[in-house]
Amino acid sequence: MMWTEPVLLWSGERIGLEGIADLGFSRSGIPYAAPSTPDYQTNLNGQFILLGSFRITSSLYGFYEGRVSHQEGLDGSDPRIQETQGTPVAQGYIRFTPKLPWSLTLEAGKFGTPFGEFLTRNYPQDNPLIGTPLIYSYPTTIPARIVPNGPEFLLKYRYRPKTPQSYSLGTGGAWLPLINYAYPTGVMVYGSPRTFDYRFALVNSSIANPLDLGEPGQQIQWVGGGGWTIIPGFRVGTSLAEGPFLSGSVGPHLPPGTSLRDFTQRAIGFDLQYALHHFEAYAEGIFTNFKLPNISQRLGASGYYIELKYTWSPRVFTAVRWNQIFFDRFRQDTNPSDDLPSPENEASYVGVGFDQNINSLEFGLGIRITHKLMAKTSYQLNRTTGGADPKDNMFAAQLLYVFDVSNLLRIR
Amino acid sequence: MKVQTDGRWRKASLSTPLAILNLCLACACLGEVVSSSFSAELQPGSPSGVRAKSNTALLVASEIHGSVRIQSRIQPKSMAISMYSRRSGRSTGAPIPSPVNEVENVVLYLEGNTHHGVSSFVESQDINTPLAEAPVSARGQPRPSIRQINETFWPHVLPITTGTIVEFPNGDPFFHNVFSLSSAKSFDLGRYPQGQIRWVRFDKPGIVKVFCHIHSHMSAVILVFDHHFFTVPDSKGEFVLGPVPPGSYTLVGWHERLKPVRQRVTVDAHEPLAVNLVL
């Protein structure tokens, strides 16, 4: 006897739901803490990420990412940290892949910025360490919701207390990093002809200050990039972006005659990935500057990181990441525009960087307990040059679990 | 003769027909003459008077043939989640050599006379009989392989015997990183480009789940048996298993995402056995 009706393979692949749960522990110093407050703190944090993909037609797909996280201070901080943050739609977009040359693909919705490389592997199972590169996380003295009235404003905040929380900005942080974990809303086109790849997007917010839909201050700006895979495993790429960076809430406080479009960020980035056998290397650099009409000099910053990972056995890997950021110094001719009030004490800022140069070394160990369960631990050393030792070294440990939600829920 | 069981070496138990014929096949393939002490051990436990001393043992064996059908609803595989634009070359665009249906991912195998409660995944590899490469090289057949093509492992399910070397050629124009953390075999082949082949030798019976570090949606399953009595049905569900020495066995129909189906079968000499399995 023979049965002929086939059970089609993968016929049900219309939906994919993946969950990532991680539990973290960190103990770190608080730089420039007031004498009466603790100079260290211990935190527990947990995060759940839900990723979804949906096939609508053979060339039309939908993608979704939602996040919820909780942070619980165990000691050190006063008041004790107890914060839950939910991002129902971190990403949500439609992807259309018509059968066109150059593998042309279109995306529309809320998606990860195409600038840089790290965003594509910022999930805990892809990041071999626990911390993130400084260029993505170090909060500079450039504010998101305040219009600096001159160089001294920025200098005033060079020694502001920084807590580890301020390094994990998410959207709308008060102090802008050079690049944020930006999930702007817009449209993007990308593809990969032969060994090259390209991407170009028109989005609603800058790479340093991503704004959600509905937030005031959204301005159209462009982000582009491309790369060349020289040989498999070795790729070099570049990214470009320009657009306004201030949040819309500063609108009423803008200097007369200026608009949000006068406060712009320009950035050019370079990235490199190399992998062979059990060795992986990643490097990324950025040159960026912020234009503030009431400071005649564009405030430039450059930063980079180099990350190396080696897998010693099927279960054990180690990684190390070296970061540096350099900030422009105020020049002698840095004066406010003619129609704006001039700073009172010019001598105090000439030759001083608008933030402290910083370097950081993070090294860590990862253990794959099972295919879905991984443990990581890392130690991060942070140092500034020309300033006081921030003493914000951090020890962290993380346990993460990746699971198939659609199987769990029996979604067919 | 010694065998390894749960990491300990002990005297071999050769009372099951599977163990006996497994050794017969191995020896036949190697073209070796079985020693008198070896055959003396076999005789008491040999069903139906099968003697491993001579290759004629194979002549009295019969085949099990029939068909298998999947009636249960199979949980579909999850769709790949690729949130970000690809930045390292593109897929080949070549058609994925997918099987016609899930029945090709079914593995049929025999569990032996369980005098000792052993299943076919219990370790009983003969360390003095290097089954590893001998059956492959002696027969001049290519090594079994699991290709990586269009971000898919092909075949998805591969049954092998202990000691088999499996190749993992990369057919995609970008890196893959094949690995497994299964207790039966853990390995990490590292990243390697198109055209390169890495291989792994499987010495321990069990189920080995294979993944790719770079493409988390890729998976494959290798079933490592300590005997030769297994087969994979064709696209119509038809299969032939054997030759099998006379005796009573349990025929198991295994699918990755279904509960295994077991059926008792009795194989007579010179009498092919027809079996239909429904999963």
Chai-1 contact restraints between the chains, C-beta under 6 A:
chainA,res_idxA,chainB,res_idxB,connection_type,confidence,min_distance_angstrom,max_distance_angstrom,comment,restraint_id
A,M1,B,N276,contact,1.0,0.0,6.0,A-B,restraint_1
A,M2,B,S67,contact,1.0,0.0,6.0,A-B,restraint_2
A,M2,B,K236,contact,1.0,0.0,6.0,A-B,restraint_3
A,W3,B,R69,contact,1.0,0.0,6.0,A-B,restraint_4
A,W3,B,G237,contact,1.0,0.0,6.0,A-B,restraint_5
A,P6,B,V100,contact,1.0,0.0,6.0,A-B,restraint_6
A,P6,B,N101,contact,1.0,0.0,6.0,A-B,restraint_7
A,V7,B,I70,contact,1.0,0.0,6.0,A-B,restraint_8
A,V7,B,N101,contact,1.0,0.0,6.0,A-B,restraint_9
A,V7,B,E102,contact,1.0,0.0,6.0,A-B,restraint_10
A,L8,B,N101,contact,1.0,0.0,6.0,A-B,restraint_11
A,L9,B,S98,contact,1.0,0.0,6.0,A-B,restraint_12
A,L9,B,P99,contact,1.0,0.0,6.0,A-B,restraint_13
A,L9,B,N101,contact,1.0,0.0,6.0,A-B,restraint_14
A,L9,B,E102,contact,1.0,0.0,6.0,A-B,restraint_15
A,W10,B,K77,contact,1.0,0.0,6.0,A-B,restraint_16
A,G12,B,P76,contact,1.0,0.0,6.0,A-B,restraint_17
A,E13,B,P76,contact,1.0,0.0,6.0,A-B,restraint_18
A,E13,B,K77,contact,1.0,0.0,6.0,A-B,restraint_19
A,E13,B,M79,contact,1.0,0.0,6.0,A-B,restraint_20
A,I15,B,M79,contact,1.0,0.0,6.0,A-B,restraint_21
A,G16,B,S78,contact,1.0,0.0,6.0,A-B,restraint_22
A,G16,B,M79,contact,1.0,0.0,6.0,A-B,restraint_23
A,G16,B,I81,contact,1.0,0.0,6.0,A-B,restraint_24
A,E18,B,I81,contact,1.0,0.0,6.0,A-B,restraint_25
A,L51,B,I81,contact,1.0,0.0,6.0,A-B,restraint_26
A,S53,B,M79,contact,1.0,0.0,6.0,A-B,restraint_27
A,S53,B,I81,contact,1.0,0.0,6.0,A-B,restraint_28
A,F63,B,M83,contact,1.0,0.0,6.0,A-B,restraint_29
A,S103,B,R90,contact,1.0,0.0,6.0,A-B,restraint_30
A,G112,B,Y84,contact,1.0,0.0,6.0,A-B,restraint_31
A,T120,B,Y84,contact,1.0,0.0,6.0,A-B,restraint_32
A,Y190,B,S85,contact,1.0,0.0,6.0,A-B,restraint_33
A,S192,B,R86,contact,1.0,0.0,6.0,A-B,restraint_34
A,S192,B,R90,contact,1.0,0.0,6.0,A-B,restraint_35
A,T195,B,G89,contact,1.0,0.0,6.0,A-B,restraint_36
A,D197,B,R87,contact,1.0,0.0,6.0,A-B,restraint_37
A,R199,B,S85,contact,1.0,0.0,6.0,A-B,restraint_38
A,G227,B,R87,contact,1.0,0.0,6.0,A-B,restraint_39
A,T229,B,S88,contact,1.0,0.0,6.0,A-B,restraint_40
A,T229,B,G89,contact,1.0,0.0,6.0,A-B,restraint_41
A,P232,B,F174,contact,1.0,0.0,6.0,A-B,restraint_42
A,P232,B,F175,contact,1.0,0.0,6.0,A-B,restraint_43
A,P232,B,P193,contact,1.0,0.0,6.0,A-B,restraint_44
A,G233,B,F175,contact,1.0,0.0,6.0,A-B,restraint_45
A,R235,B,S88,contact,1.0,0.0,6.0,A-B,restraint_46
A,A275,B,R191,contact,1.0,0.0,6.0,A-B,restraint_47
A,H277,B,G190,contact,1.0,0.0,6.0,A-B,restraint_48
A,H278,B,G190,contact,1.0,0.0,6.0,A-B,restraint_49
A,T311,B,D188,contact,1.0,0.0,6.0,A-B,restraint_50
A,P314,B,F179,contact,1.0,0.0,6.0,A-B,restraint_51
A,P314,B,L181,contact,1.0,0.0,6.0,A-B,restraint_52
A,P314,B,S186,contact,1.0,0.0,6.0,A-B,restraint_53
A,P314,B,F187,contact,1.0,0.0,6.0,A-B,restraint_54
A,P314,B,D188,contact,1.0,0.0,6.0,A-B,restraint_55
A,T370,B,L181,contact,1.0,0.0,6.0,A-B,restraint_56
A,H371,B,L181,contact,1.0,0.0,6.0,A-B,restraint_57
A,H371,B,F211,contact,1.0,0.0,6.0,A-B,restraint_58
A,D404,B,S78,contact,1.0,0.0,6.0,A-B,restraint_59
A,S406,B,S78,contact,1.0,0.0,6.0,A-B,restraint_60
A,R412,B,P76,contact,1.0,0.0,6.0,A-B,restraint_61
